Amino acid sequence: MAGEKIDIILPNRIGDSILTLPAILCLKQLRDEYGPGDRQYLLLTHLPLTEILKSLNLFEVIRFDRGAKMRSWLRQADKAYFLSTTSKNLGYYSKLSHGLRLPNKWHIRYSANLPYLSFPDQVTVLPANLVEFLKSQFALSNYAIKHFGICLELGYTVEQIRRTFRFDPASSTFSDDFFDWKPPLSSRYLVFCMEAASGRKKHNADRRWKEEHFIDLAETAHEKYGVHAAFIGINDYPALPDKPYFHDFRQKLTLKRTALLLHYSAGYVGNDTGPLHLANLMKKNSIGIYMREVALLNYEPLFPELTAKFLNPGAPAEIYPALDNLLLQTNSIGRVTLRDFKQQ
């Protein structure tokens, strides 16, 4: 239907939202190539990611907040796609709603059920040739692949996706005005995040590598290469060693400034959590610590070649060779531009 309005409500977790971006980009490429040109897309995202997604210049982006819900009562979109099934979606209205119906969330119902949003059922629900194309050509994770079902829902074919979709680091270039802050650090530094699964949640404590192991890696990076350590997170524990080359940015930065801290860094080291995906989106070489095999298999960052991945490592010494590789191949601090990527 020409002129229809499509709302896409992104997941409420940072990493999950970032992993939807290839499918969103594909939708933009398909609309530009095949139309209808007057179809309007609106991305709705939770507060921390709003500025970051706006700067990627995909579609119009607004916050998914109470104001957006109130506006939806007065002017409903033709279709709304809810990419995660959560109580946070309640109160947002559209003429037709699309999402995954879950038996344990009986109070959340959608006009159309989208089984490919389940996990790992999308491998069998989506066309096999689409899954194989996205895996072989772009090394996308299963979580990223499942959202391409929206492209099929909106009338595009697998063949059109195969002919049109282009995705590489240059596909997610930020607008110039995004770089309006530079961290107050004059020395070369690595960014560390010791958290995972939103802080103190006990049921996800197994996702976190021991904090003292990260401290060890930060000390080793300084001893061998003179690199400083910038720590990020939503909690201020444990206390960091009182040393001039340890910088505590925990609880002090917005997500946008965290992205810029990563942008000017020598790289990132952290658990399988949102900042790992944010570092990847900023095209930084990273070390990702995975404590769950299912996450390693299904939730890889968008550009896996930038991340050295470890599953449930023991002593920090297991990570030392990857730390050497990261720091030896990242020997400058500076802004990476679209032109730089085209020249590589």
Buried (B, 14 or more C-beta within 10 A) or exposed (E): EEEBBBBBBBBBBBBBBBBBBBBBBBBEBBBEEBEEEEBBBBBBBBEBBBBBBBBBEBBEBBBBEEEBBEEBEEEBBBBBBBBBBBEBBEEBBBEBBBBBBEEEBEEBEBEEEBBBBBBEEBBEBBBEEBBEBBBEEBBBBBBBBBBBBBBBBBEBBBEBBEEBBEBEBBBBBBEEEBBEBEBEBEBBBBBBBBBBBEEEEEEBEEBBBEBEBBBBBBBBBBEEBEBBBBBBBEEEEEEBEEEEBBBBBBEEBEBBBBBBBBBBBBBBBBBBBBBBBBBBBBBBBBBBBBBBEEBBBBBBBBBBEBBBBBBEBEEBEEBBEBBBBBBEEBEEBEEBBEEBBEEE
